[in-house]
């Protein structure tokens, strides 16, 4: 049996981030049959306080051997089945920081608990029927959300919207399977099946699956964000663009070429999509060893980016150096940013645009005066749409694991249609239909393997 299925015993873990001198509260969570015993051993309450479920007690956490007080704290009691894991759960709400919280965890481990594995609290909630697999994954997405929009989609998953859609699709497939199997078992007593009607039903399920699959790109974008690299010659305004866009002074801006020697990062949000902006060193031939390393890192950042903002100096026109840089990056999704247009008149700007035939996406900016940032964001959003990322309002989005299972289900449903068109016996119709049902069940956890659970929950943080 996989280690992650060995969910017996009482587990404990720190359930909040602990940072020295930051955070006023640290929580140690304990779940399992010994949770109440551990709490009663470690937690001492003054006066007559009731140790009832869903009550908060005030007291002190003490070392049972030395009787030394470790912390003044609160204790939250949640007895089975009304808890996150459907087991007895207690939480020690301590003062934040590092030392105290670790001491409390150590006392829990010394008095009957073991350290929880990554995601084990949520795994127990799944195995005990409190959550399905889509809800469990949504919890991880909610914890790791990088934008309010990502958090809202994760919350929709936690509320069961994705599970509801999958259950409906699976139920439709089961109804079709039941009708086919009834025809096989009781052919003489039933009206013959209408193959065209069965095909229409399967096509409708496949269409609904296709709509769900289309949300995967946006789901991935919301989770990982878009990595954007700003590249160009030295002193064309790359750092000024980063500062104007992020409304900060993250990058050093001077009139001296080669000021930026390393990649500078900034996190932004564009219509709910996280954007990681990379300001790179100016790309040019140089004998300066440090600057040369910066140029190499710039090209490496450009290769790893999802989108490149190639910026040029409008006052200098389209130079031979610009042409050389463009040749190195033109194979990637790219927007040409023509900067410093405030130094040109309208005729000069039009002449420059005529000189530059590529790339297709071009915007004009004067980032030193905060002009053109809105146009830049519109262009980036258009690039996202051209990449067929769904940006319309949706109730839910799926992850890559769910996408793979849906694609498999769709392919198998297509095979069922091929079998029907080939006029094969009814028994053959059920083979791929069962496979599609299993693929859909894998999404919610109705049909799941130990190795898949291991892979999913190993990505969770310890304590969740």
N, C-alpha and C positions, 0 to 999 in steps of 0.2 A: 504494500500500500504506500502511496506517495506520502512524504512527510507532512505535506500541507493538510492531508486528510486526518492526521493524528491530532484531533482537536479535543482530546480528553484532558482533564485536569483544569486547574485554575491558572489563568494567565494574568500578567500585569505588564504595564508599559506606561511611559510618559506620553500623555495625550496632547500636550501643547508644546509649541516651540520654546526652547530654553536658550536664552542669550544673556550673557553676563551684563548686569546693570540695566537690563531692559525687560519689560513685561512684569506686571504687578502680580499675576497669578500663574501658578503652574499646577497642572492637573495630572495626577497619577490614577489610572483606571485599572480596576481589577474585575475580572469576570470568571465565574465558575462556581462550583459547589462550595468551595472554601472561602468565597469572597466575604461573606458575613463574619465568619470566624476570624479572618485576618483583620477585618475592621474592628471587631470587638477586642482583639488582642492589642492592637496598636493605638486605638483612639479612646481617649478618656474624656468623658463629658462631665462638666460640673452641673449640679442641680438634678432635677428630675426631667430629663428629656426623653421623648418617646422614640424608640428605635423602630419606626414604622416605614414601610415602603413609600417612596416618593416624598420623604421628609429630609430636611437639611438640619444637621446637628452642628453645634458649636463645641469646640474643645481643643485638646492638645494631642499631637501625635508623639508617642513616647516609645523609647526603646524598652521592650519588655524585660530585658536582662539587666540593664543598668539603671532603668527607671528615669533615664535622662530625657528631658523634653527636647524634641527635635524641632517642632514648629507649632505655632498657634494656627489652627486651620478650621475648615468646614468639611463635613462629611456628607455626601449625597448618597442616599440609599435607593436602589431600584431593584426590587425583587422580581424573579421570574413569574410569569412570562412578560411582564410589562417593562422591558428594558431593550436596549439596542441589540443585544445578542440573544434575547429571549432566555437568558440565564440570570442568576443573581449577579448584579453589578454594583460595585461601590466606587465612588470617586473621591479621592482626597484632594481638596482644593487648598493648595499651599501658597505660601509667598513665592513669587517668581524668582528667577535666577537659575543658578546651576546647582549649587551645593545642596541646598535644602531638598530640592526635588529629587536629586539622585539619592540622597540619604533615605527618603521615604520609599523610593522604589526598592532600594536594597533591603529595607526592613520587610517589605512585602515578599520579596524573593526568599528571604531567610525564614519566613513564617508560613510557607506552604504554596506559594505561587511560583510559576516559572515565567521567564521573559517571553512575551508574545512575539511571534514571528510577524514579518511584514504583512499587513492586511488581515491578520487573524481574527480581530474583532468583527470585521465586516464579513469574513468568511463564515464565522459562526452564525451571524445574522442570516446569511444566505442558506446555510445548511439547515438551520432551524425554521426556515420558511417565512422569516420576517420580510426578506427582500428577494426579488428575483435578480438574475445576473445583470440585467440592464440597469436596475436601480443601484446595485453595488458599484458598477462602473461609473455611474453618474455621481456617486459620492466622491470618488477619486477625482473626477473632472471638476466638481464643485470646489474641492480643496485646492486644486491647481489652477483654477480659473484666472486668466490674465486680463479679463475685461468684464464689465457688467453684463454684456451680451452673452459671453461664454458662460457666466454664472447662471443666467436665466435659462439657457438651453440645458445646462446640467440639472437645474432644479426641475425643469419639465420632465427630464428623464427620471429623476428621483420620485416624482409624483406619478410615474407609471405611464406616461403618454406613449413612449416608444413601446413598452411592453404591451400596452393595449392594442396597438397597431399590429404587432407581431402575433399576438394571440388570435386576433381576428383572421389574419392571413392563414395561420396554421389551422384554425377551425374550418375555414373554407376548404382547405386541402383535405382535411380529415373527412368532411362531409362527402367530397367527391370520391375519396377512397372507400368510404363505407358503402356508397351506392354501387361502385364497381364490384366490391367484394360480395355484396348481397346478390348482384346479378350472377356472379360466378357460382354461389352456393344454391341459389333458388331460381335458376334461369327459367325453369318450366313454369314457375308460378308468377313471374313478373313480366311486365311489358318490356320489350327489348330496349336497350339503351339507345339514345340518340347521340352518336359520336360528335355531331356538329355542336350540340348543346354543351357537351363535356369540354370540347375544345374552347368554346366561348368562355366558359367558366374559368378554365385554366389561363386563358389570355387575360382575363380581368385581374386575376391574382398576379400574373406576371407584370401587368401594367402598374399595379399598386407597388410591387416590389421595386420596379424601375424608379418610381417617384421617391422612394426611400433611399435608394442607392445614390440618387442625384444630390442628396444632402451631405454626402461623405466629404466632399472637397471643402465645403464651408466648415464642417466639423473639424477637419484637420487644420484649417487655417485659424480657427478660433483657439485651438489647443496649442499649436506651435508658433503661430504668428507668421508674419512675412518678414524675411530678412532682406533689407535694402542697402546696397553699397553705393556710396557716393564716390565716383572716380573722376579723374581729370588731371590736367597739368598742374604744377604748383601755382598758387596764387590766383586761381580762377574763381575762388569763392566757395570752395567745398565746406570749409569750417564755418563760414558765415551762413551757409545754407542750413547746416545742422543747428546752429545757434538760433537762427530765425525760426526754423521749423519747430524746434523743441522749446523755444522761448526760454533759453538758458544760455549760460556761458560754458558749456561743456568743452568746447574746443578753443584753442588759442588762435586768435585772429591777428595777424600782423601783415605788413606789406612785404615782409621778407620771404621769398620763395623757399619752400622746404621746411617751414616751421613745424608742420605736423610730421612726426617721425614714426608714429605707431597708429594703430586703428583705435579710434575713439567711438564708443557705443552710446546710444541713447534709446530709451523705450518710449514709444508714442502709441496713441490709439487713433485709428481711422475708421469711423463708423462702426465701432465695436470690435475692430480687428486689430490685434497687437502688431505693432510695427517695430522691428529692431533695426535702427538706422546705424550704419557703419560709416564714419568719416575716415577716409583712408589717406595715406601720404600721397603727395603729388607724384605722378608717374613721369619720370624723365631720366635721361642718361646722367649719371653722376659718379664722381670719384670718391665722394664721402661715404665711408664704409657703413656708418650708422644709417644714413639716408638710403643707401642701397638696400639694406635689410628692410627698411620701411616700405620701399617700392615693391619688394618681393612679397611682403605681407599684404600690400594693397591688391596685387594681382591674385593672391590666394583668396582674399576676402571676396573679390569679384567673382571668382570661380564658384564659391560656396553660396553666393547670394541667390535669392529668388528673383530679384529685380535689380537692375543697375540704373542709377541716375548718372549719366555721363554729362558733366558740366564743362562748358567752354566759356571763354571770356569774349563777349560780343565786341568789345573795343579792339580786340586783336584779330577778330575774324576766325575763319576755319583754317588753322595752321597745319603745317606738315606734321608737327608733333601730335595734334589732335587726330589727324588721319591715322597715324600709327597706333595710337591708343584705341581708336575705334575698331581697327582691324583685329585687335586682340579681344574685344568684348562684344562685337556685333552679333555673335551667335547666341547671346543670352537675351532674355526679355529686357528691353532697354527703353529709357526715356531720355531724349536729349534736352538738357537744360541750358538755354542760351542766357547767360547771366550778364549783369551790368548793362542792361539795355538803356538805363537812364543816361548813359554816356553817348548814346547815338540818337539821331533824329529818326523820324518815321521812314524816310527814304532809305537810309542806311540799314535800318532793321529789315526792310523788305528785300533789299539787295543781298543781305547776308542769308536770308531764308532761301532765296533763289539759288545761292551758291551751294547750299547744303541740300542734297537730294535725299539723303537718308540720315537717321532712321525716320519711320513714319510718325512716331510720337515726338513732338517738339513743343516745348513751352518756353516762354520768355519770362525772365525774372530780373528783379533788382533786389537781391536778398539783403543788401546793406540797408535798404529802405523798407524792408519787409513787404516787398511787392512780388506777387506771383505765387505765393504759397498756396492760396486757394486753388489756383489753376493746376499746381503740381498735385495736390491731393485728388482733384477730379481726374487727372490723367492716370494716377495710380489706380484709382477705383475702376476706371475703364479697362486697364490692363487686367485687373482681377476678373472682371466680367468676361473679357475675351478668353480668359483661361477657363471659362465655363464653371466658375465657382458661383454657386447660387447665392445671391445677395438679397433676394426678395424675402419678405416675412415668411418664416416657417415656424411651425410649432415645435419641431424637434430636429436634431441632427444626429447622425450615427458616427461611430468610430471605425477604424480600419478593420478590426476583428469582425464587427457586425456587418460591414460592407462585404467582406470576403464570404461570409456565410450567406448573405442575400444573393450575391452573384452566383454562388454554387446552387442555391435553390432555383434561381431563374434559369440557369442552364439545364438543370434536371427537369424542370417543367417544360422546357423546349423539347427535351428528349421524349417526354410523354406525348406531346403533340406529334412528333415524328413517328412514334410507335403507333398512334391511332391512325395517322394518314397511311401508314404502311399496312393497315388492316391485320395487324398481328393479334393473337388471342388476348382476351381480357387479362389473363395472368401477367402478361408482359407490361400492361398499362400500369400495374401497381408497383413495379420495381423502382422506377425512377420517381414515381410519386411519393413513395415511402422515403426515398432519399431526400426529396425536397422538404418533406415534413420534418425529418431529422435535422436538416440544416437550419430550419426556422427554430426548432426546439433548442438548438445549440446557442442561439442568441439569448434566450431568456433563461437558459439553464435547465430546461426540461429534459434535454438530451445532452449530457456533458461528460467529458472524460476527466480523469484525475490530472493528466498532464496539462490540459487546457486550463483547469482551475489553478494549478500551480503557476502557470505562466501569467494569468490575469492578476492574481492576488500578490504575487511577488513584486509587482510594480507599485503596490501601495506603500505608504509610509508606516513605520511601526507605531502602534498606538491608535491606528484607525481600522 
